[in-house]
């Protein structure tokens, strides 16, 4: 069985219609989960209407899950984290083998532009994948206008989330202002071109990650540290990936670990003159002996 994450918007309703059609042909069940983020007045009623609609479309089981969004790392990131936790828990309760997400070509393009604006690396520019463990995104090749067309053909009225038009949110500004401006100035096809950029970046990132795993295996020391000479001998693109992985493994929250933190850790390799340990997010510290770099939870003695 698969679960469709359904908000009542055009993308997720179109996805549910398609999933029900394919499920009936292939003989697998299709349920739905409606997540109420409780971020706006009347959200519970909106969630219940969406649940009633997907039940009418034949989804079974259908769950409505209210989540508390802890505003850490920005409201959009916090809502996404809470939503994914709720969807994963629902999959475990129902025994679903996959959760279908209604992300489209437009979502992919918006994500690439946001990653460019943040100065993010190749992995962030790679965007979303169609298959990622429990998650499936079968509509990444469809535009938002196409999902709306599916709803019209199916005589479905969808809900437009007011947050999607709220200029307080960066993604909303990209959607309403930046992408249309790029299309107007550079011509049509920008959305598809950005999605192609993500696919090309993903291939590069996958290769670099594989090479970085090899470097990590070579540079790891028996005491849990990292051999300085092995790291310095490696290309910067691989070294930075190993340092990021080491920081995350030591307990740095991924949403708080910045390029500035990684640059400071790299300085312990490239410009070491006996300086004190670095304090990193998540109560992690980085320090160096003569030949070994250490990243560990604060309070641990090396």
N, C-alpha and C positions, 0 to 999 in steps of 0.2 A: 504494500500500500504506500501511496505517496500523499503528502500533505501539501496543500497550496497555501502560502501566506497571502491572505486576502484582506485588503483594507477597504474594499468597496470602490476603489478607483478603477479607471479604465484598464490599466495594465494588468492588475491582478484578476479582475473579472474576466478579461479575455483569456488569461492564462487558465483560469478554472474551466471555462468553456472548452478550450483545447484539451486540457488534461482529462476532462470527463469523456470527451469524444475518443481520445486515444486509449483511455483506460477501458472503456466499453469494448473497443475492438480487440485489445490485447488481454483482457480478462484480469486487470488489476484494479484494486479499489482506489478511490480518491476522496480524501477528506480535506478539511480546511481549518485554518486557525486564523482568527481575527484578533489582533493585538491592539488593545486600548492603552495608549501611552498616557492618558489622563493629563494631557498638556493644554487642553482647551475646554471651555464650557460646552457641555452637551456631547462630549466624546463618547460617553457610555451609550447614549441613544444611537449615535452614528454606528458604533460597533455592533449593536443589536440589530440594526437595520441591515447591515452588511451580512451578518450571520443568517438572518431570515432569508435574504436573497440567495445566498449560496446553498442553503438547504433546499430552496425551491428549484435550484439548478441540479440537485441530486447529489451534492456532496454529503459524505457520511464517513466518519463522524465530523461534527462541526463544534469547535471550541471557541469561546471568547475568553481571552486572558487579559486581565488588567495588570499593568506593570508600573512600578515606581521608577521614574527616571532620575538617577542621581547625576546632577549636572557637574560632571568632571570631564575635562577635555573638550568642552563646548557642547551645546544642547543637541546638535545633530549627531555627533559621535556618541553622546550619552544615550540618546534614544535608540540609535542603531545597536549599541551594546545590549541594552535591555531587551530589545526586540529579538535579537538572535538568541539570547539566553532563554527567552520564553519559547521560541520556536524549537530549540533543541530539546527542552524539557517536554514539550508536547509530542515530539517525535518519539521520545523514550516511553511516554505513557501509552501511546497508541500503537507502538511497534512499527511505525513508518520507517521505510528504508531510505527515503529521500524527502527533502523539503523543497518545493518548487517556488522560486522567487521571480517576480515579474519585472526584473530589470530589463531595460530596453537599450537599443543603440544610442538613444539620446542620453540615458543615464551614464553610459560608458563615456561618451564624449564630454559630458559635464565633469565627470571624475578626472579625466585627463587634464582638462583646463585647470581644475582646482589643484591638482598635483603640480602642474607647471607653475602656478602662482605661488605655491608654498616652497618652491625650489626643491621638490622631493626627488628621490633617486629613481633608478630604472624600475624597481619593483613597484613603486607607487604609480608610475606612468603606465605600467602594464595593465592596470585596471582590473576588472573582474573577469573570472573565467566561467565557462559554461558548466564545468564540473569541479567542485571543490569539497571533497569529502561528502558530508550530508547534503550540501547545498547543490541545487541545480538551477540554471538560468537559461531555459530554452528560448527565451525571447531576445537574447542579446543581438540577434541579427535583424530584429524588427524595429521599426520606428514607432514613436508614440502615436503618430497619426494612424498607423496601421492597427494598433491595438484598439484605438477608438473606433475604427471602421469595423472591427470584429464585433464590438459591443453594439454598434448600430444595426448591423446585419442580424444580430441575435436579439434585437429589440430590448436591449438592456440600458438602463439609465444609471450612469456611474456617479460617484461622489468625487468632487474636486476638493482636496484638502487645502484649506486657506493658507496653511503654512507654505505651500508650494508657490504662492504668489507674494509672500511676505518678504520685503526687501531686507529685513533684519538678518535673513539667512543667506550665507554666501552662495549656496547652490541655487537658491531662488533667483538671485541676481544674475548668475551665469545663465540660467534657463530663460529668464524674461528679457534680459538686456544684452549680455555679452554674445551669446550664440547668434541671436538674430542680427546683431551688428556685424559680426564676422561674415555671416551669409550675405548681408547687403553689400559689404565692402569687397569681399574676396570671391563672391559667387557661390552658387549652390554646391552642396557636396561636402561642406566643412564637417558636418557631423560624422559622415561615413569615413572621411579622411582621418579624423581624430581616433575613431574606433580602430582603423587600420594601424595607426601609430601604436595603439595599445597592444595589438596583436604582435607587432614587430618587437616592441620593447619586452613583451612577455617571453619571446623566444630567447632574447639576449639575457634577460634576468634569470631564466631557468638554467642556462649554461653557466653563468657566473656563480649562481648558487651551488651548482654541482661541483664546480672547481673549488669554491670556498669550503665545501664540506671536506674535500681532500686536504686542503691546507690546514683546516682545524684538526684533522686527525694527525697530521704531521707535527703541528706546532704545540699540541697539548703536552704538558709535562706531568709526571707522575704525582706531583703534589697538588694538582688541580689548577696550575697556572698555565702561562703561555710563553713559549720560547721566543725571546726577543729577536734573536738572529733570524729565525725562520720567518717571523712576521715581516721583518724589515726587508728580507730578500724577496718577498712576494709583491706582485703588482698592487697598487693602492686599492683598486676595485675589489680585489679579493680580501685584502687586509681589513678594509672597513667592514666587510660583511662578517668576518670572524669576530671583530671587536663588538659589533652590534649583537651578534648571537651570544657572545660571552656575557655582555651586560644584561641581556634579557634573562639568560640562565641564572645569573646571580640575583635577579629579583627586580630589575628596573622595569617599571610599567611601560609597555610599548608606546602608549599615547604621550608619555612624558619624556621619552628619550629623544633628544634632538640632535641635529647635525653638529651643533655646538658642543654637546657632550662628547660625541664621538671624536670631534677634533681635539678636545682636551685630552681624551684617552690616548689618541695618536701621538700627542706631544710627549707623552711618557716614553714612547718608543723612539721618536725622531729627535727630540731635544731634551734628553734627560740629563739633569745636573744635580741629582739628589733631592728634588723637590718633594714636598709633602704629598700625602695621599689626596686624591680627588674625592669629593662628596658628590654622589650621583643620585638621581631620583630613586625612590623606593628604599632608602637607607642602605644603598650600596656604595662601596668605596673601591677605588682603583689605586693601586700603588705598584711600585717597581723595585725589585732588587737589582743587582748587577746584570743578571742575565734573564730574569723572569718577570713577566707582567702578571699581576694578580687582580682579579675582580671578584669581590665577595661581599656578603652581607655585613653591614657594620657590626662590630663586636666580635667577628670571627678573627682569630689570630692566625696569621700565615706562618 
